Amino acid sequence: MVEDVDPEALLQVSDRLKARLAPAVVVLGSAAEGKAHLLASVDQTAIDRGLSAVELIKQIAPIVGGGGGGRPTMARAGGSDPDKLPEAVEAAESAIRTRLRSSE
């Protein structure tokens, strides 16, 4: 979770984290201007193991009352219920762990 960050700044935070932690899957949530913002960023190593940023976003965006899309490496979503951001990020973590276990 990142406090009061707009979608563009969320992308910058994601890029910095992914570069520092590579190989990495980064899922961030932020509330700004009364809206929920989610971003998933997946590196090639994770894609090779079956993860997709688009699939993650499509799975968790409904939790915050929204939708989104993007590419396998980066996807974004917005929603109307920022109070549900922690639940959405936890759901993403669970989905990532499940997918990585099944690819071993």
N, C-alpha and C positions, 0 to 999 in steps of 0.2 A: 504494500500500500504506500502511496505517495500522496502527501497532503496538498490540497489546493493547487494542482498542477493541470494546466490545459493539455489538450491532446498532443500538440506539437512538442511541448516540453517533456511529456511522457515518452515520446519517441526518442528524444535525446538521452534521457535517463536510461532507457532500454538499451540503446546502442552502446553507451558507456559500460553498462553492466555486462552485456554480452561479450564485449571485447576483453574485459578484465577476467571473466569467468570461463571463457571458452575452453572446452565445448560447453554449451549452455542452452537452456530453454528459459526464457524470461517471460513472466506474466505479471503485469502491473495493473493496478487499479487506482483511480483517483476520482475524487468528487470535486467538481468545479462548476460554479454558477448553477447549482442545484441539479446537476446532471451527473450520471455515472459515466466514467470513461474506462475502457479496458484496452489493453494492448498485449499481444502475444508475439514474441520474437523467437524464432527457432533456427539454430545453425544447421549446417549440412550434416554434421554427425548425427544429430537428433532426427533429421529427416530420413537419413539412411536407416534409422531404427524404427521408423514408422510414425513419427510425430509430424503433425502439420499445424501450423499456426491457425489456419482457417478452420480446421476441425475443432481445435480448442475453443476458439472464439464463438463458433456456432453452438458449441455445447454450453458455454457459460453465460453468453449474452442474455438469454431469456431470464436468467436469475435476477438480473438488474432491470428487467422489463424492456429489453431492447434487442437489437440485432446488429450484425456487422458482417464483415468479410475482408478479403485481402488476398494475399498470396501464401503459398506454403511456408515461406520464410518470415512473413510479417502480416499480421491482421489486426484490425481495430474494431471496436464496438462502442456504441453509446447506449445509454438507457435512462429511464426516468426514475429509478429507485436507487440512489446512491447509498442508502442504508444497507443494502444487500451486497455491497462490494466485498466485504470480508468473506461472505458465503461463496461468492463467485470465485474469488482467488483460491479459497480452500478446495472448491470443486475442481479447479484447474490443476492444482497440485495432485489431487487424488487421481485424476485422469492421466496425468503425466506418469506418475508412479506405476499405475496399472499397465499403461502402454509399454513402458520400458521393461517391466518384469516379463511381459508376454513376448518381447523381442529377444530375450536372452537365450 
